[in-house]
Amino acid sequence: MKYLFLLLAACTVATSCKRNEPAEVHKETRTITLDTTSFDGFFAKHPKFATYRKEIGKLYARHESHCIWYDKAGRIDFAEVLYNAATQMDEEGVAAPIPYASEYEALFDNDSRKSKPTAENELLITSLYFFYTAKVYEGLDPTHSKETGWYLPRDKTSYVDYLDKLMKEPDLIRKDASKQLGQYYNLRKALQRYRDIRDKGGWSVLEMPTGKKVLKPGETDPLIAAVRKRLALSGDLTKDSGSATFDRELEEAIQQYNQRQARDAEGIITPALLSEWSVPVEDRIRTLTVNMERCRWLAPDILDAKEVIGVNIPSFRMAYFRDGKPVFWSKVVVGKEMNKTVVFSGKISYLVFSPYWNVPTSILENEIKPGIAKDPDYLEKHNMEWNGPNVRQKPGDNNSLGLVKFMFPNTNNIYLHDTPAKSLFGRDVRALSHGCVRVEKARELAITLLKDDPKWTADRVDRAMHAGKESTYTLKRKIPVYIAYFTAWADAEGRVAFFPDVYDRDRRLAGLLYEAN
């Protein structure tokens, strides 16, 4: 079916351009006019498409009520391309069946291609177009995405206008960088890989041999051969030699695997790794489709800004991009389950060196006041002081915000900051804060952000961080920050990093997706 689609797409481009230009370009050749009074009857008969009625009305108003999918010669080629794409939406991670499938099967029967068009057939194809774009390009309604804790802004695209572009370039229906985040296509490639694995029987559960805590390079054991096979399936090894000896090739593959999972590059086999590799392939497929949906919610040009900072909560990592390329990354600590870090965006406008920490009311009531009740010297011992009715911690090496914070004013009162608790970055799961994002390499981030200002050398940054007196530096430009939630991230080869679903959001989103379908 895939090759048939590619052939149709190629034919569409190669054949007469006249048949695939938008209606207004060649309306002098289009003598077929749609009776718009037929809309009521069509939507009464096809209520599942009623949600698209407003957009469909706009589309035909734009095309002066001319048929879009038919001309004198019959049904245009792009209608076939659209139908083939719609019947393969599962490749896009969409589980939705086409409504009124039997009607479409009859409509796209080969013998019907040159049949006389009817208003119902015209509207069926138009409805299919809006159904496809809604499922594959737009995804769930923003009210549903917010139910999963996603508050990043979502673009609103006019798919009335977009149809003209697709008719000129039909192959864009399968890959259009202006409509989907590049990561979407990487995940789509991974989805195909994991479905192939599933169809061939999946993989087995891996367990550590009795009496063993880890397996290290140089050891021989039947489990090592099983691990090798598992990593070859997921693309972490280029081939499966079948060897039961832990050689250098396997060690490097495990190191690369750990690096991709945003962990330290250990090259040993541990029970934790075996547990990850034993997750059923069907669960991994569900995770991939959930994260493809999240990609639909992000503007495709998000990384095209001159500079941008991205924080992915489940991977406990942040990255700083310039001109679309990552130039800096750091481990981070995010909010624990009770104090979830919010998925939203903002713009860093200033840095605060040697900051005070203004203790939030909740912490003051639940932690500080009980501490004072038990120990009158509690504030002094923690380098804190009363500031009116509130408490703040004075600047210093032990300040909870560390030595610098990166401010992007928002109603969630969340920002990036340093921390004196460096040991926390040694943990694999780092959902430990009260909601803000603690940055391991805060000093390096400050130096990187101030690199374009010759007055702010690394030495000056160090002095400001250790001054013991709060000071503020306003950036000459505001830097976009996106805090997102992706539990799967794939490279261009379809190799995937799976991250812990720390806020249990995948299950909720999967439920919404299947409920909506």
C-alpha positions in Angstrom: 0.0 0.0 0.0 2.9 2.4 0.9 4.4 1.9 -2.6 1.0 2.4 -4.3 0.7 5.7 -2.4 4.2 6.8 -3.5 3.4 5.9 -7.1 0.2 7.9 -7.0 1.9 10.9 -5.5 4.6 10.8 -8.2 2.0 10.5 -10.9 0.1 13.5 -9.5 3.2 15.6 -9.8 4.2 14.3 -13.2 0.7 14.6 -14.9 -1.0 17.7 -16.1 -0.6 20.5 -13.5 -4.0 21.9 -14.6 -5.8 19.1 -12.8 -4.1 19.8 -9.5 -4.0 23.6 -9.3 -6.3 25.3 -6.8 -9.8 26.1 -8.1 -9.3 29.8 -8.5 -6.3 29.2 -10.8 -8.3 27.2 -13.4 -11.9 27.9 -12.7 -12.5 28.7 -16.4 -12.1 24.9 -17.0 -14.3 23.9 -14.1 -17.9 24.0 -15.1 -19.1 21.8 -12.2 -20.8 23.9 -9.5 -21.7 22.5 -6.1 -25.3 23.0 -4.9 -24.6 24.4 -1.4 -28.3 23.8 -0.5 -27.3 20.1 -0.3 -25.2 20.7 2.8 -28.1 20.2 5.3 -28.9 16.8 3.9 -25.3 15.7 3.7 -24.6 16.5 7.4 -27.9 15.1 8.5 -26.8 11.8 6.9 -23.2 12.1 8.0 -23.4 13.6 11.5 -19.8 12.6 12.4 -18.6 15.3 10.0 -20.8 18.0 11.4 -17.9 19.4 13.4 -16.3 20.5 10.1 -19.3 22.2 8.6 -18.1 25.7 9.3 -14.7 25.1 7.7 -16.3 23.4 4.8 -18.5 26.4 4.2 -15.5 28.7 4.2 -13.7 26.4 1.7 -16.5 26.5 -0.8 -17.1 30.2 -0.4 -13.4 30.6 -1.2 -13.8 28.5 -4.3 -17.0 30.2 -5.4 -19.0 27.0 -4.9 -17.1 25.1 -7.5 -16.4 21.5 -7.0 -12.9 20.9 -5.7 -12.4 17.2 -6.3 -14.0 16.9 -9.7 -13.5 18.6 -13.1 -14.6 17.7 -16.6 -12.3 14.7 -16.8 -13.6 13.2 -13.5 -12.1 13.0 -10.0 -8.8 14.7 -9.7 -5.6 12.7 -8.8 -5.1 14.3 -5.4 -8.4 12.8 -4.1 -6.8 9.4 -4.5 -3.7 10.6 -2.7 -5.8 11.9 0.1 -7.8 8.7 0.4 -4.7 6.5 0.5 -3.1 8.7 3.2 -6.3 8.5 5.2 -6.4 4.7 5.0 -2.9 4.6 6.4 -3.3 7.0 9.4 -2.2 4.2 11.7 1.3 5.0 10.4 0.8 8.5 11.9 0.1 7.0 15.3 -3.6 7.7 14.8 -6.0 4.9 15.8 -9.1 6.6 14.4 -11.0 4.6 11.7 -12.4 6.5 8.8 -16.1 7.3 9.4 -18.5 5.8 6.9 -15.7 3.6 5.6 -18.0 1.5 3.3 -19.1 4.7 1.5 -15.5 5.6 0.8 -14.6 2.1 -0.4 -17.4 2.3 -2.9 -16.5 5.9 -3.9 -12.9 5.1 -4.5 -13.6 1.9 -6.4 -11.5 2.0 -9.6 -14.6 1.9 -11.8 -16.0 5.1 -10.2 -13.1 7.4 -11.0 -14.7 9.0 -14.1 -18.3 8.7 -12.9 -20.4 11.8 -12.8 -19.9 13.7 -9.6 -22.6 14.2 -7.0 -22.8 16.7 -4.2 -22.6 13.9 -1.7 -19.4 12.5 -3.2 -17.8 15.9 -3.4 -18.7 16.6 0.3 -17.5 13.1 1.3 -14.0 13.8 0.0 -14.0 17.3 1.5 -15.0 15.9 4.9 -12.3 13.3 4.6 -9.7 16.1 4.1 -10.8 17.9 7.2 -11.0 14.7 9.2 -7.4 13.8 8.1 -5.9 17.2 8.9 -7.7 17.3 12.3 -6.4 13.9 13.3 -2.9 14.0 11.8 -1.9 17.7 11.9 -4.0 19.3 14.7 -4.5 16.4 17.2 -6.7 16.7 20.3 -8.6 19.9 21.0 -6.6 22.3 23.3 -9.1 21.7 26.1 -8.1 18.1 26.1 -4.3 18.8 26.0 -4.7 21.1 29.0 -6.4 18.2 30.8 -3.0 16.4 30.6 -1.2 19.4 32.1 0.0 20.9 28.8 0.0 24.7 28.8 2.4 25.5 26.0 0.8 27.7 23.3 -0.7 25.9 20.3 -0.8 27.3 16.8 -4.1 27.5 15.0 -3.8 26.7 11.3 -6.3 27.4 8.5 -6.7 24.1 6.7 -8.9 25.9 4.2 -5.9 27.7 2.9 -3.6 24.7 3.3 -5.5 22.6 0.8 -4.3 24.8 -2.1 -0.7 24.1 -1.0 -1.3 20.3 -0.9 -2.9 20.3 -4.3 0.2 21.9 -5.7 2.6 19.6 -3.8 0.7 16.4 -3.0 3.8 14.7 -1.4 3.6 17.2 1.5 0.7 15.2 2.9 3.2 12.7 4.1 5.9 15.1 5.3 5.7 18.9 5.6 8.2 20.5 7.9 6.0 23.6 8.0 3.2 21.6 9.7 4.9 19.1 12.0 7.9 19.3 14.3 10.9 17.4 12.9 10.8 15.1 15.9 7.4 13.9 14.8 8.9 12.2 11.7 11.6 10.6 13.8 9.0 9.2 16.1 7.0 8.0 13.1 10.1 6.1 11.8 10.5 4.6 15.3 6.8 3.6 15.3 7.3 1.6 12.2 10.3 -0.1 13.6 8.6 -1.1 16.8 5.5 -2.3 15.0 7.7 -4.5 12.8 9.3 -5.9 16.0 5.8 -6.6 17.4 4.7 -8.3 14.2 7.7 -10.6 14.3 7.0 -11.7 17.9 8.4 -8.9 20.0 11.1 -9.6 22.6 11.5 -11.7 25.7 11.7 -10.7 29.3 15.3 -10.4 30.5 16.3 -11.4 34.0 19.7 -11.3 35.8 21.2 -14.7 36.5 20.8 -16.0 40.0 23.5 -14.7 42.3 24.5 -11.8 39.9 24.0 -8.1 40.6 25.6 -6.9 37.3 27.3 -8.3 34.3 30.5 -6.6 33.1 32.7 -6.6 30.0 34.7 -9.8 29.7 32.0 -12.1 31.3 30.2 -14.9 29.5 26.6 -15.8 30.1 23.5 -16.8 28.0 21.9 -13.6 29.1 24.5 -11.6 27.2 23.4 -13.2 23.9 19.8 -12.3 24.7 20.8 -8.7 25.5 22.7 -8.5 22.2 19.6 -9.7 20.3 17.5 -7.1 22.1 19.7 -4.2 21.3 20.0 -5.3 17.7 16.2 -5.2 17.4 15.9 -1.6 18.7 18.8 -0.4 16.5 21.3 0.0 19.3 23.5 -2.6 17.7 24.1 -2.7 14.0 24.1 -6.5 14.0 23.5 -9.5 16.3 26.7 -11.6 16.4 24.9 -14.1 18.7 27.9 -14.1 21.0 27.4 -14.8 24.8 30.6 -13.0 25.7 30.4 -9.3 26.8 32.8 -7.8 24.3 33.8 -4.2 23.5 31.1 -3.8 20.8 28.3 -4.6 23.3 29.9 -2.3 25.9 29.9 0.6 23.5 26.3 -0.1 22.5 25.1 0.0 26.1 27.1 3.2 26.7 25.4 4.8 23.7 22.1 3.5 24.9 22.5 5.1 28.4 23.7 8.4 26.8 20.6 8.5 24.7 18.4 8.0 27.8 20.1 11.1 29.3 22.1 9.1 31.8 25.8 8.6 32.6 27.4 6.4 30.0 27.9 3.2 31.9 28.8 0.1 29.9 27.5 -2.6 32.2 24.3 -4.7 32.4 22.2 -3.9 35.5 18.8 -5.1 36.7 17.4 -1.6 35.9 18.5 -1.9 32.3 17.0 -5.4 32.0 13.7 -4.1 33.4 13.7 -1.3 30.7 14.5 -3.8 27.9 11.7 -6.1 29.1 8.9 -3.5 28.8 6.4 -5.0 26.3 6.8 -3.7 22.8 3.1 -2.9 22.7 3.7 -0.5 25.6 6.5 1.1 23.7 4.3 1.6 20.7 1.6 3.3 22.8 4.3 5.6 24.2 5.4 6.5 20.7 1.9 7.4 19.6 1.3 9.5 22.7 4.4 11.5 22.0 3.6 11.9 18.3 0.4 13.5 19.6 2.4 15.9 21.7 4.4 16.9 18.7 1.2 18.0 17.0 0.8 20.5 19.8 4.1 22.3 19.2 4.8 24.9 16.5 7.1 23.2 13.9 9.4 26.2 13.9 9.9 26.2 17.7 13.7 25.7 17.3 14.1 28.2 14.5 14.5 31.1 16.8 17.9 32.6 17.1 18.1 31.1 20.6 15.8 29.1 22.8 16.0 27.0 26.0 14.1 23.7 26.2 13.5 21.7 29.4 12.1 18.2 29.1 10.6 17.2 32.4 10.8 13.3 32.0 14.4 13.3 30.8 15.5 15.7 33.6 17.5 17.7 31.0 17.6 21.2 29.6 19.3 22.3 26.3 20.1 25.7 25.0 19.8 26.1 21.2 21.3 28.7 18.9 20.2 28.9 15.3 18.5 25.5 15.7 21.6 23.7 17.1 22.2 22.6 20.7 25.2 24.4 22.1 24.8 23.6 25.8 23.0 21.1 28.0 22.6 20.3 31.6 21.0 17.9 34.0 18.1 19.4 35.9 15.9 18.6 38.9 12.2 19.1 38.4 9.1 19.2 40.6 8.1 16.1 42.5 4.6 14.5 42.1 3.1 16.9 44.7 4.7 19.9 43.2 4.6 19.2 39.5 6.7 21.5 37.2 4.2 23.1 34.9 4.4 22.6 31.1 4.4 26.2 29.7 6.6 28.7 28.0 8.1 32.1 28.9 11.0 34.4 28.1 14.1 34.8 30.3 14.5 38.6 30.7 17.0 38.9 33.6 19.4 37.0 35.8 19.7 37.4 39.6 23.1 36.8 41.1 23.6 35.9 44.8 19.8 35.8 45.2 17.5 35.9 48.2 15.1 33.0 48.4 11.7 34.3 49.2 10.1 31.3 50.9 6.7 30.4 49.4 3.8 30.6 51.7 3.2 26.8 51.5 6.7 26.0 52.6 6.6 28.7 55.3 3.4 27.2 56.8 4.3 23.6 56.4 8.0 23.5 57.1 9.5 26.8 58.4 7.0 27.7 61.1 6.9 24.1 62.5 10.8 24.3 62.5 10.7 27.6 64.4 8.3 26.1 66.9 10.7 23.3 67.7 13.9 25.4 67.6 13.9 29.2 68.2 17.2 29.4 66.4 15.9 27.7 63.2 16.0 30.9 61.0 19.6 31.7 62.1 20.8 28.2 61.5 19.3 28.2 58.0 20.6 31.7 57.2 17.0 33.1 57.0 15.3 36.2 58.2 11.9 37.7 58.6 11.0 40.1 55.8 7.8 41.6 57.0 5.3 38.8 57.4 7.4 36.6 55.1 10.6 34.7 55.5 13.6 34.9 53.1 16.9 33.1 53.0 19.9 35.3 52.7 22.4 35.1 49.7 25.2 32.6 50.1 26.6 29.2 49.2 23.8 27.4 51.0 21.0 29.4 49.7 18.3 27.1 48.3 18.4 28.9 44.9 22.2 28.6 44.8 24.2 31.4 43.4 22.1 32.5 40.3 18.6 32.3 39.0 17.2 32.8 35.5 13.9 34.7 35.6 11.1 34.6 33.1 8.1 36.2 34.9 5.0 34.0 34.9 1.9 33.3 37.0 3.3 29.9 37.9 6.2 31.4 39.8 8.6 28.9 38.1 12.1 29.7 37.0 15.5 28.1 36.5 18.0 28.3 39.3 21.2 27.0 40.7 21.2 24.7 43.8 23.7 23.8 46.6 22.3 20.2 46.6 24.6 19.0 43.8 24.4 15.4 44.9 20.8 15.2 43.6 22.1 15.3 40.0 23.7 11.9 40.6 20.3 10.3 40.7 18.6 8.9 37.6 15.1 10.1 38.6 15.2 13.7 39.6 11.6 14.8 40.3 12.6 16.3 43.7 11.9 20.0 43.8 9.0 22.2 44.9 8.2 23.0 41.2 11.1 25.2 40.0 13.8 23.8 37.7 17.2 23.3 39.4 20.1 23.5 36.9 23.3 21.5 37.5 25.5 23.7 35.3 24.0 27.0 36.3 27.3 28.8 36.3 28.0 27.6 32.7 24.5 28.6 31.6 25.0 32.1 32.9 28.3 32.4 31.1 26.8 31.1 27.9 23.8 33.5 28.0 26.1 36.5 28.7 28.7 35.4 26.1 27.7 38.3 23.6 28.3 40.9 26.3 32.1 41.5 26.4 31.7 43.2 29.9 30.5 39.9 31.4 33.5 37.6 31.4 33.5 34.3 33.3 35.5 36.0 36.1 32.8 38.7 36.4 30.1 36.1 36.5 31.9 34.3 39.3 32.3 37.4 41.3 28.6 38.3 41.0 27.6 34.8 42.0 29.8 34.9 45.2 29.3 38.6 46.1 26.9 37.7 49.0 24.8 40.6 47.9 21.9 40.3 45.5 22.3 41.9 42.1 20.3 41.8 38.8 21.4 41.8 35.2 18.7 42.6 32.5 19.4 40.7 29.3 19.5 42.8 26.1 17.2 40.3 24.5 14.6 38.0 25.9 15.3 34.3 25.5 12.3 31.9 24.9 12.0 29.0 27.4 9.8 26.0 26.7 9.1 23.5 29.5 7.7 20.4 27.8 6.8 16.8 28.6 8.1 14.1 26.3 8.5 10.5 27.5 10.0 9.4 24.1 12.5 11.1 21.8 13.8 9.6 18.6 16.8 10.3 16.5 16.8 10.5 12.7 17.4 6.7 12.5 14.4 5.9 14.6 16.4 5.0 17.7 14.4 6.0 20.8 15.1 7.3 24.2 12.3 6.4 26.6 12.0 8.4 29.8 10.0 7.8 33.0 6.4 9.1 33.0 7.1 10.9 36.2 3.6 12.5 36.4 1.7 9.6 35.0 0.4 11.6 32.0 0.9 9.1 29.2 -1.9 6.9 30.5 -4.3 9.8 30.7 -3.4 11.0 27.2 -3.7 7.5 25.7 -7.1 7.3 27.2 -8.1 10.6 25.6 -6.8 9.6 22.3 -8.7 6.3 22.1 -11.8 7.9 23.6 -11.7 10.6 20.9 -11.3 7.9 18.3 
